[in-house]
Amino acid sequence: MALFNIQNPLVFTFGILGNLVSFAVYLAPMPTFYRIFKKKSTEGFQSVPYVVALLSSMLWIYYATLKSNETLLITINSAGCFIESIYIAIYIAYAPKKPRMGALKLLSLLNFVGFGLIVIFTHFLVKGPERVQVVGWICLIFSLCVFIAPLCIVRQVIRTKSVQHMPFLLSLFLTLSAVMWFFYGLLLKDFNIAIPNVLGFSFGVLQMVLYLMYRNAEKTKEEKLPEILQKQIIILDEQKIPELTQQIIDIIKLSACRSSEKIPVVSQQPMSVSVSVEASSHQNLPKEIEAF
């Protein structure tokens, strides 16, 4: 098997570009997981996209080993397996109990049991060129799942009108990667590679559109809060609450100096005291105090 397929320069070029851009796709969530590591919290992130992406990379490596001249496919998916495994490990380490158990169950079901059954089934029950075709269709299906998996994040963005959990760089590099691998598969006449990236391009564009729609939603909410607080302060100033409060405090202090028999008289007439305070805001003492 040749190390690289350089018989067609365009195939080789798009393969190299696909490796570079896909590597950027794998690195795009790094700020997110650094924040998870720093805050020791997953902050509502989902593990499904990363678990499915890990399985897809494992399947593409298996598919590439069955074909010839697919070293570029092996290199990028090997890097993908390594990086996605780190992301999943960080998620499991800092996720709450319920999401952690869900991630472990999904990881065990797909990446260990599922992948193992696929390898055993295709190795022992499918022979010759048909094995490549079957594995290719399986890779195609799971590649579609990789692009469909972020739909849960898209739904969350639409519901909360917040793009906190959908980094723009990830959507951008995902779109570029889909373009590169589409032309790579098309020129190589490998439609198992080309077809999934049509959907990947569509979802990448959708995510970028949603980001542009809702990127300023949180800033608008933060700006409205100081305005509301400022209006409340103006209303308090207009009502002259501090002056009335000080007068009530003076009444209570003066009442405390009176005899204990007269203190209940003040407590039995709360409405008269409040009315007299408003009526004599510019006088020295209310009438009730003079009566003492």
C-alpha positions as CSV (number, residue, x, y, z in Angstrom):
1,M,0.0,0.0,0.0
2,A,1.4,3.4,-1.0
3,L,1.8,5.9,1.8
4,F,-0.1,8.7,0.0
5,N,-2.2,8.8,-3.1
6,I,-0.4,11.5,-5.1
7,Q,-1.5,10.2,-8.5
8,N,-4.3,12.8,-8.4
9,P,-2.9,16.1,-7.1
10,L,-6.4,17.4,-6.4
11,V,-7.2,14.4,-4.2
12,F,-4.0,14.8,-2.3
13,T,-4.5,18.6,-1.9
14,F,-8.0,18.3,-0.5
15,G,-6.9,15.4,1.7
16,I,-4.2,17.6,3.2
17,L,-6.6,20.5,3.6
18,G,-9.2,18.2,5.1
19,N,-6.6,17.0,7.7
20,L,-5.7,20.6,8.6
21,V,-9.2,21.9,8.9
22,S,-10.5,18.8,10.7
23,F,-7.7,19.1,13.2
24,A,-8.9,22.6,13.8
25,V,-12.4,21.2,14.3
26,Y,-11.1,18.8,17.0
27,L,-9.3,21.6,18.7
28,A,-12.1,24.1,18.6
29,P,-13.8,22.9,21.8
30,M,-10.6,23.3,23.8
31,P,-11.6,26.7,25.3
32,T,-14.9,25.1,26.4
33,F,-13.2,22.1,28.1
34,Y,-10.6,24.4,29.6
35,R,-13.4,26.4,31.2
36,I,-14.9,23.1,32.4
37,F,-11.6,22.1,33.9
38,K,-11.1,25.5,35.5
39,K,-14.6,25.7,37.0
40,K,-14.9,22.0,37.8
41,S,-18.3,22.0,36.2
42,T,-19.7,20.9,32.8
43,E,-22.2,23.8,32.9
44,G,-24.9,22.0,31.0
45,F,-22.8,20.7,28.1
46,Q,-23.8,17.4,26.5
47,S,-21.4,14.4,26.0
48,V,-23.3,13.0,23.0
49,P,-21.5,14.8,20.2
50,Y,-18.1,13.8,21.6
51,V,-18.9,10.2,22.2
52,V,-20.4,9.8,18.7
53,A,-17.5,11.7,17.1
54,L,-15.1,9.2,18.9
55,L,-17.0,6.3,17.4
56,S,-17.0,7.8,14.0
57,S,-13.2,8.3,14.1
58,M,-12.7,4.7,15.2
59,L,-14.9,3.4,12.3
60,W,-13.1,5.5,9.7
61,I,-9.8,4.1,10.8
62,Y,-11.2,0.6,10.5
63,Y,-12.5,1.5,7.0
64,A,-9.2,3.1,5.9
65,T,-7.3,0.0,6.9
66,L,-9.5,-2.1,4.6
67,K,-8.7,0.2,1.6
68,S,-5.5,1.2,-0.1
69,N,-4.1,4.7,-0.3
70,E,-6.1,6.0,2.7
71,T,-3.3,7.2,4.9
72,L,-4.7,10.7,5.1
73,L,-7.9,9.3,6.4
74,I,-6.0,7.3,9.1
75,T,-3.9,10.3,10.3
76,I,-6.8,12.7,11.0
77,N,-9.0,10.1,12.6
78,S,-6.2,8.9,14.8
79,A,-5.8,12.5,16.0
80,G,-9.5,12.7,16.4
81,C,-9.7,9.6,18.6
82,F,-7.0,10.9,20.9
83,I,-8.5,14.4,21.3
84,E,-12.1,13.2,21.7
85,S,-10.9,10.8,24.3
86,I,-9.4,13.6,26.3
87,Y,-12.7,15.6,26.0
88,I,-14.8,12.7,27.2
89,A,-12.4,12.1,30.1
90,I,-12.7,15.7,31.3
91,Y,-16.4,15.6,30.9
92,I,-16.7,12.4,33.0
93,A,-14.4,13.8,35.6
94,Y,-16.4,17.0,36.3
95,A,-20.0,16.2,35.3
96,P,-22.7,15.7,37.9
97,K,-23.6,12.1,38.8
98,K,-26.6,11.7,36.5
99,P,-24.9,13.1,33.3
100,R,-21.7,11.2,34.2
101,M,-23.5,7.9,34.4
102,G,-25.3,8.7,31.1
103,A,-22.0,9.5,29.4
104,L,-20.4,6.3,30.7
105,K,-23.3,4.1,29.6
106,L,-23.3,5.7,26.1
107,L,-19.5,5.3,25.8
108,S,-19.7,1.7,26.8
109,L,-22.6,0.9,24.6
110,L,-21.3,2.6,21.4
111,N,-17.6,2.7,21.6
112,F,-16.9,-0.7,23.2
113,V,-19.8,-3.0,22.6
114,G,-21.0,-1.4,19.3
115,F,-17.6,-1.0,17.7
116,G,-16.6,-4.5,18.8
117,L,-19.7,-6.1,17.3
118,I,-19.2,-4.2,14.0
119,V,-15.6,-5.4,13.8
120,I,-16.5,-9.0,14.6
121,F,-19.5,-9.0,12.3
122,T,-17.7,-7.6,9.3
123,H,-14.6,-9.7,9.8
124,F,-16.2,-13.1,10.1
125,L,-19.5,-12.8,8.2
126,V,-18.5,-10.5,5.3
127,K,-15.7,-11.5,2.9
128,G,-13.7,-9.8,0.2
129,P,-14.7,-6.5,-1.4
130,E,-18.2,-6.6,0.2
131,R,-16.5,-6.0,3.6
132,V,-15.3,-2.6,2.4
133,Q,-18.7,-1.7,1.1
134,V,-20.5,-2.7,4.4
135,V,-18.0,-0.9,6.6
136,G,-18.3,2.1,4.3
137,W,-22.0,2.2,4.7
138,I,-21.7,1.9,8.5
139,C,-19.2,4.8,8.4
140,L,-21.6,6.8,6.3
141,I,-24.4,6.3,8.8
142,F,-22.4,7.2,11.8
143,S,-20.9,10.2,10.1
144,L,-24.4,11.4,9.6
145,C,-25.0,10.9,13.3
146,V,-21.9,13.1,14.0
147,F,-23.5,15.9,12.1
148,I,-27.0,15.3,13.6
149,A,-25.7,15.1,17.2
150,P,-25.3,18.9,17.6
151,L,-29.0,19.2,16.9
152,C,-29.5,19.0,20.7
153,I,-27.3,22.0,21.1
154,V,-29.2,23.8,18.3
155,R,-32.5,23.1,20.0
156,Q,-31.0,24.5,23.3
157,V,-29.9,27.6,21.5
158,I,-33.3,28.2,20.0
159,R,-35.1,27.6,23.3
160,T,-32.8,29.7,25.5
161,K,-31.8,32.2,22.9
162,S,-28.2,31.8,24.1
163,V,-25.1,30.7,22.1
164,Q,-23.1,30.0,25.3
165,H,-22.9,26.2,24.5
166,M,-22.3,26.6,20.7
167,P,-18.9,28.1,19.9
168,F,-18.8,29.9,16.6
169,L,-15.3,28.6,15.7
170,L,-16.5,25.0,16.0
171,S,-19.4,25.7,13.6
172,L,-17.1,27.5,11.1
173,F,-14.4,24.8,11.0
174,L,-17.1,22.1,10.8
175,T,-18.4,23.8,7.7
176,L,-15.0,24.1,6.1
177,S,-14.1,20.6,7.0
178,A,-17.3,19.3,5.3
179,V,-16.4,21.2,2.1
180,M,-12.8,19.7,2.0
181,W,-13.8,16.1,2.6
182,F,-16.7,16.4,0.2
183,F,-14.4,17.3,-2.7
184,Y,-11.9,14.7,-1.4
185,G,-14.5,11.9,-1.6
186,L,-16.0,13.2,-4.8
187,L,-12.6,13.3,-6.6
188,L,-11.7,9.9,-5.2
189,K,-15.2,8.6,-6.2
190,D,-15.8,7.4,-2.7
191,F,-19.3,8.5,-1.9
192,N,-19.1,7.0,1.6
193,I,-16.9,10.0,2.3
194,A,-18.6,12.6,0.1
195,I,-22.3,12.1,1.0
196,P,-22.2,12.7,4.8
197,N,-20.3,16.0,4.3
198,V,-23.2,17.5,2.4
199,L,-25.3,17.2,5.6
200,G,-22.3,18.4,7.6
201,F,-22.1,21.6,5.4
202,S,-25.8,22.2,5.9
203,F,-25.7,21.9,9.7
204,G,-22.6,24.0,9.9
205,V,-24.2,26.8,8.0
206,L,-27.3,26.5,10.2
207,Q,-25.3,26.8,13.4
208,M,-23.5,29.9,12.2
209,V,-26.8,31.5,11.3
210,L,-28.2,30.8,14.7
211,Y,-25.0,32.2,16.3
212,L,-25.4,35.5,14.4
213,M,-29.1,35.6,15.4
214,Y,-28.6,35.1,19.1
215,R,-25.1,36.3,19.9
216,N,-26.4,39.7,21.2
217,A,-29.4,38.2,23.2
218,E,-27.5,37.9,26.5
219,K,-25.9,41.4,26.1
220,T,-29.4,42.9,25.7
221,K,-30.6,41.2,28.9
222,E,-27.6,42.5,30.8
223,E,-28.2,46.0,29.6
224,K,-31.8,46.1,30.7
225,L,-31.1,45.2,34.3
226,P,-29.2,48.4,35.2
227,E,-31.9,50.5,33.5
228,I,-34.6,48.9,35.7
229,L,-32.5,49.4,38.8
230,Q,-31.9,53.1,37.9
231,K,-35.7,53.7,37.4
232,Q,-36.3,52.1,40.9
233,I,-33.8,54.4,42.4
234,I,-35.4,57.5,40.8
235,I,-38.8,56.4,42.1
236,L,-37.5,56.1,45.6
237,D,-35.9,59.5,45.4
238,E,-39.2,61.0,44.2
239,Q,-41.1,59.5,47.1
240,K,-38.6,60.9,49.6
241,I,-38.4,57.6,51.5
242,P,-35.2,58.5,53.4
243,E,-36.9,61.6,54.9
244,L,-39.9,59.7,56.1
245,T,-37.8,56.9,57.4
246,Q,-35.7,59.3,59.5
247,Q,-38.9,60.9,60.9
248,I,-40.3,57.5,61.9
249,I,-37.0,56.7,63.6
250,D,-37.1,60.0,65.5
251,I,-40.7,59.1,66.6
252,I,-39.6,55.7,67.9
253,K,-36.7,57.2,69.8
254,L,-38.9,59.8,71.4
255,S,-41.5,57.2,72.2
256,A,-38.9,55.0,73.9
257,C,-38.1,57.9,76.3
258,R,-41.7,58.1,77.5
259,S,-43.1,56.0,80.3
260,S,-43.9,52.4,79.7
261,E,-47.6,53.0,80.2
262,K,-47.8,55.3,77.2
263,I,-45.8,53.1,74.8
264,P,-48.9,50.8,74.0
265,V,-50.8,53.9,73.0
266,V,-48.5,54.5,70.1
267,S,-48.6,50.8,69.1
268,Q,-52.4,50.8,69.2
269,Q,-52.6,53.7,66.7
270,P,-50.2,52.8,63.8
271,M,-52.4,54.4,61.1
272,S,-52.6,57.7,63.0
273,V,-48.9,57.9,63.3
274,S,-48.3,57.2,59.6
275,V,-50.9,59.8,58.5
276,S,-49.5,62.4,60.9
277,V,-46.0,61.8,59.5
278,E,-47.1,62.6,55.9
279,A,-49.2,65.5,57.1
280,S,-46.4,67.1,59.1
281,S,-43.4,66.4,57.0
282,H,-42.2,70.0,57.5
283,Q,-43.1,70.3,61.2
284,N,-41.1,69.4,64.2
285,L,-43.3,66.7,65.9
286,P,-46.7,65.0,65.1
287,K,-49.8,65.6,67.2
288,E,-49.7,62.1,68.7
289,I,-46.3,62.9,70.3
290,E,-47.6,66.2,71.7
291,A,-50.4,64.3,73.3
292,F,-47.9,62.4,75.4
